[in-house]
């Protein structure tokens, strides 16, 4: 059940205090290439601007955010944003202005505890476009319990894609995309976002009939199944 507006800051604070042993420490923030995203201005916003843009832009924000999250956030917040309990599970942060405000403040200013940096101040280093791209990625993460429940279907799709990576002849790419997107449509988010962006959707978006893309799609699903477990 998503953390409510009143409960999130308390829950996040308790989780942070309970176990930030796996903090960023001396790990330097890694740059995020946001050239493919529209500019959002210099003044920091309080609501995710990409959420209300065209679906293609939002999808690109998720893609960029995935890279940014995995380079800078997954070490503490978990692969696929599935927290192991040592840092807040950001998937529960509501996909609305209240959740956005909390995220933007923490992203900009970071967190210190007893004089020790537990989370770097990413704002000036990575910038606002990277922040909202990462936010877009986080809020669209699927409920991992539902992904686990769908493991048999995902595994079957993964195996088919892996076979097509070896021999793509005769593959009906559009039918495969439709099947993957239908699987994705069955997943809900924990943030309340209307659409989940699971590995099934990511796999569908990249398929172009080439062996390389079939292989990449199969790997996306493999990683997702590992994270959900």
C-alpha positions in Angstrom: 0.0 0.0 0.0 1.5 3.4 -1.0 2.8 5.5 1.8 0.3 8.3 2.3 1.0 12.0 2.2 1.2 12.2 6.0 3.3 9.0 6.4 6.0 9.3 3.8 8.4 11.8 5.4 8.2 9.9 8.8 8.7 6.6 7.2 11.6 7.8 5.0 13.3 9.4 8.0 13.0 6.3 10.1 14.4 4.2 7.3 17.3 6.5 6.8 18.1 6.7 10.4 17.8 2.9 10.8 20.4 1.9 8.2 22.5 4.2 6.0 25.5 1.9 6.3 25.4 1.7 2.5 25.5 5.4 2.0 27.2 7.1 -1.0 30.3 8.0 1.1 33.0 9.1 -1.3 31.3 7.8 -4.4 31.2 10.7 -6.9 28.0 11.4 -8.7 28.1 10.3 -12.3 27.0 12.7 -15.2 23.7 12.0 -16.9 23.3 12.8 -20.6 20.0 14.7 -20.9 20.6 16.2 -24.4 17.6 14.3 -25.8 15.2 16.0 -23.3 13.5 19.3 -23.6 14.8 22.1 -21.4 12.7 22.9 -18.3 14.3 26.2 -17.3 16.8 27.3 -14.7 14.5 27.8 -11.7 13.8 24.5 -9.9 10.3 23.3 -10.3 8.1 21.6 -7.7 6.4 19.2 -10.1 7.7 16.7 -12.6 7.4 18.6 -16.0 7.9 15.5 -18.1 4.9 13.7 -16.6 2.5 16.0 -18.5 4.4 16.1 -21.8 3.8 13.9 -24.9 4.1 10.2 -24.3 7.3 10.0 -26.4 9.0 12.7 -24.3 7.9 11.0 -21.1 9.2 7.7 -22.3 12.6 9.3 -23.2 12.7 10.8 -19.7 12.2 7.4 -18.3 15.0 6.0 -20.4 17.4 8.7 -19.4 16.3 8.4 -15.8 16.9 4.7 -15.8 20.6 5.3 -16.7 20.9 8.1 -14.2 19.3 6.1 -11.4 21.4 3.0 -12.0 24.6 5.1 -12.1 23.9 7.2 -9.0 21.1 5.8 -6.9 20.8 2.1 -7.2 23.7 1.5 -4.8 21.6 2.7 -1.9 18.0 2.6 -3.2 18.2 -0.8 -5.0 18.2 -2.3 -8.4 15.0 -1.2 -10.2 14.4 1.1 -7.2 13.5 -1.9 -5.1 15.0 -0.9 -1.7 16.5 -3.6 0.5 15.5 -1.6 3.6 18.6 0.5 4.1 17.3 3.5 2.3 13.7 4.7 1.5 11.8 2.7 -1.1 11.2 5.6 -3.5 8.6 3.7 -5.5 6.1 4.7 -2.8 6.7 8.4 -3.3 3.4 9.7 -4.7 3.4 10.6 -8.4 2.0 14.1 -7.7 3.3 17.5 -6.6 3.7 16.6 -2.9 6.0 13.7 -3.8 7.8 15.7 -6.4 8.5 18.5 -3.9 10.1 16.0 -1.4 12.1 14.4 -4.2 13.4 17.7 -5.6 14.4 19.0 -2.2 16.4 15.9 -1.3 17.9 15.6 -4.8 19.1 19.2 -4.7 20.4 19.3 -1.2 21.2 15.7 -0.3 21.4 14.6 3.3 24.0 14.6 6.1 23.8 12.9 9.4 26.1 13.7 12.3 28.3 15.5 9.9 28.6 12.6 7.5 27.3 12.8 3.9 24.7 10.0 3.5 23.4 11.3 0.1 25.3 13.9 -2.0 23.7 17.1 -3.1 23.0 16.2 -6.7 21.3 19.4 -7.8 24.2 21.5 -9.0 26.2 18.5 -10.3 23.5 16.7 -12.3 21.0 19.5 -12.9 17.2 19.7 -13.0 16.7 17.7 -16.2 18.5 14.7 -14.8 16.5 15.1 -11.6 13.1 14.9 -13.3 14.3 12.1 -15.6 15.3 10.0 -12.6 12.0 10.9 -10.9 10.1 9.8 -14.1 11.9 6.4 -13.9 11.2 5.9 -10.2 7.5 6.8 -10.3 6.8 4.3 -13.1 8.4 1.3 -11.5 6.0 -1.6 -11.4 4.9 -3.4 -8.3 7.6 -6.1 -8.0 5.1 -8.5 -6.4 3.1 -8.4 -9.6 6.2 -8.9 -11.6 7.0 -12.0 -9.5 3.4 -13.3 -10.1 3.9 -12.8 -13.8 7.3 -14.6 -13.8 6.1 -17.6 -15.8 4.8 -15.4 -18.7 7.9 -13.1 -18.5 10.3 -16.1 -18.5 8.5 -17.6 -21.5 8.8 -14.3 -23.4 12.4 -14.0 -22.3 13.2 -17.4 -23.7 11.5 -16.7 -27.0 13.4 -13.4 -27.4 16.7 -15.2 -26.6 16.0 -17.8 -29.3 15.2 -15.0 -31.8 18.5 -13.4 -30.9 20.1 -16.5 -32.4 17.8 -16.7 -35.4 15.4 -13.8 -36.0 14.1 -15.0 -39.3 10.3 -15.1 -39.5 9.8 -13.1 -36.3 6.6 -11.1 -36.1 8.1 -8.1 -34.3 4.8 -6.2 -34.1 3.0 -9.2 -32.5 5.8 -9.6 -30.0 5.6 -5.9 -29.1 1.9 -6.2 -28.6 2.3 -9.2 -26.4 4.9 -7.5 -24.2 2.8 -4.3 -23.9 -0.2 -6.4 -22.9 1.9 -8.0 -20.1 3.0 -4.5 -19.0 -0.6 -3.2 -18.9 -1.3 -5.7 -16.1 1.3 -4.1 -13.8 0.4 -1.3 -11.3 2.8 1.2 -9.8 3.3 1.8 -6.1 3.5 5.6 -6.6 -0.1 5.8 -8.0 1.2 6.7 -11.5 -1.3 5.6 -14.1 1.1 3.6 -16.2 3.9 1.3 -15.2 7.0 1.0 -17.3 8.3 -2.5 -16.7 11.0 -4.5 -18.5 8.2 -5.9 -20.7 7.5 -2.4 -22.0 11.1 -1.5 -22.3 11.7 -4.7 -24.3 8.8 -3.8 -26.6 10.1 -0.3 -27.2 13.5 -1.4 -28.4 12.6 -4.3 -30.7 13.4 -3.7 -34.3 13.9 -7.2 -35.6 17.7 -7.3 -35.2 19.5 -10.0 -33.2 21.1 -7.4 -31.0 17.8 -6.0 -30.0 16.3 -9.4 -29.3 19.2 -10.1 -27.1 19.0 -6.8 -25.3 15.2 -7.3 -24.7 15.8 -10.7 -23.2 18.5 -9.3 -20.9 16.1 -6.5 -19.7 13.6 -9.1 -18.7 16.2 -11.3 -17.0 17.4 -8.4 -14.9 13.8 -7.5 -14.0 13.1 -11.0 -12.8 16.2 -11.0 -10.7 15.4 -7.7 -9.1 11.8 -8.8 -8.3 13.1 -11.8 -6.5 
